[in-house]
Amino acid sequence: MLMTAYVGLEPRKLSSGERKRMGRISKAGSRVLRFLLVGAGIKATREDVELKKLYYRVRHRHEQARAKIAVARHLLIHAFVMLRDGNQLPGVQTSWC
């Protein structure tokens, strides 16, 4: 998704011939935004059951840092879709929507 690439949470693609593998995140974009998304993801895994499942599923296969990035990327995609479609969270009152 273009938004994750803009923020720098998109994995770099490394390929040689027919061999393709995913590398580290690109780290393009704002460091502060990535920092805030990871912090929000850590907090959200304590509150949201689905994000907690995602975190532990990735954590089981990979290291803790990759699990944090996966949750941050998930939050970014959902926030983007909510803003694009004009949706809001159930039970949240906002004056700007």
C-alpha positions in Angstrom: 0.0 0.0 0.0 1.3 3.4 -0.9 0.6 4.9 2.6 2.9 2.4 4.3 5.6 3.1 1.8 5.3 6.8 2.4 5.7 6.4 6.2 8.5 3.8 5.8 6.7 0.7 7.2 6.8 -1.1 3.9 9.4 -4.0 3.7 12.1 -3.5 1.1 12.1 -6.1 -1.6 15.3 -7.9 -2.4 15.4 -10.0 -5.5 18.1 -11.7 -7.6 16.9 -13.6 -10.6 13.9 -15.7 -9.5 14.8 -15.5 -5.8 12.6 -12.9 -4.0 12.7 -12.0 -0.4 11.4 -9.3 1.9 14.0 -7.2 3.7 13.9 -4.7 6.5 11.5 -1.8 6.5 12.5 1.0 4.2 12.6 3.8 6.9 11.6 6.4 4.4 9.4 9.2 5.7 9.1 10.6 9.2 10.9 8.9 12.1 8.5 10.6 14.5 5.4 9.2 12.8 6.9 5.7 12.9 7.8 6.2 16.6 4.2 7.3 17.4 2.6 4.5 15.4 4.8 1.9 17.2 3.9 3.5 20.6 0.2 3.5 19.7 0.5 -0.1 18.6 2.1 -1.2 21.9 -0.7 0.5 23.8 -3.4 -1.0 21.5 -2.1 -4.5 21.9 -2.9 -4.2 25.6 -6.5 -3.1 24.9 -7.6 -4.8 21.7 -7.9 -8.6 21.4 -7.4 -8.8 17.6 -4.2 -6.7 17.7 -2.9 -8.8 20.6 -3.5 -11.9 18.5 -1.6 -10.3 15.6 1.3 -9.3 17.8 1.7 -12.8 19.4 1.3 -14.5 16.0 4.1 -12.5 14.5 6.1 -12.6 17.7 6.0 -16.4 17.7 7.7 -16.6 14.3 10.0 -13.5 14.5 11.5 -11.1 16.9 9.7 -8.6 19.1 10.6 -5.6 16.9 9.0 -7.2 13.8 5.8 -7.8 15.7 5.7 -4.2 16.9 6.1 -3.0 13.3 3.4 -5.4 12.1 0.9 -3.9 14.6 1.9 -0.3 13.7 1.5 -1.1 10.0 -1.9 -2.6 10.7 -3.0 0.5 12.7 -1.8 2.8 9.9 -3.7 0.9 7.2 -6.9 0.9 9.3 -6.6 4.6 10.1 -6.1 5.4 6.4 -9.1 3.4 5.3 -11.3 5.1 8.0 -10.2 8.5 6.8 -10.6 7.6 3.2 -14.1 6.2 3.5 -15.3 8.6 6.2 -16.0 5.9 8.7 -15.6 6.4 12.4 -15.2 4.1 15.3 -18.5 2.9 16.9 -19.3 4.9 20.1 -16.9 7.7 19.3 -18.3 11.2 19.0 -16.3 13.6 16.8 -17.2 17.0 15.5 -14.9 16.9 12.4 -16.5 13.9 10.7 
